[in-house]
Amino acid sequence: MEYYKYLRQFVGHRPIILPGSVVIILNEQNEVLLQKRHDGYWGLPGGLMDIGESFEEVAKREVFEETGLVVENLKLLNVFSGSEYYLKVPNGDELYSGTAVYFTRDVSGEMVIDYSDSEKMQYFSMNNLPNELTDKYRGFIKQYIKKYT
């Protein structure tokens, strides 16, 4: 059972802190890989931490599970947390996310979409991101652009 589901058995919908990681995966054209989720919004591949994992292990595991790609040489962009990362999801669960955002160009493997998580995967120019990209992910990419381009 995923750790957050285990916690929810005890705390119900009350706020919890959920750590996780996402990865800005860049191709040779300096485009970023985004995944379109079933809610219609685009985001970065990644997910929530399980017991005993490091942020980097989460990033590698989640990218592989969601995309089939192996990422290496991850560089930490920043850890995003605080009151502006509060969420209340449609089922009433409340959470504060703490997200480690990595970036890399070191990618191997063949892209295989996990359709239980995603509808689509696509590379986008960082100057032409989809309107349906959530503000949180847009902010992560903007910080990458500001620091590294």
Summary of the structure (lengths in Angstrom):
residues: 149
radius of gyration: 15.0
end to end distance: 40.2
largest distance: 46.9
contacts: 452
relative contact order: 0.25
helix: 26%
strand: 38%
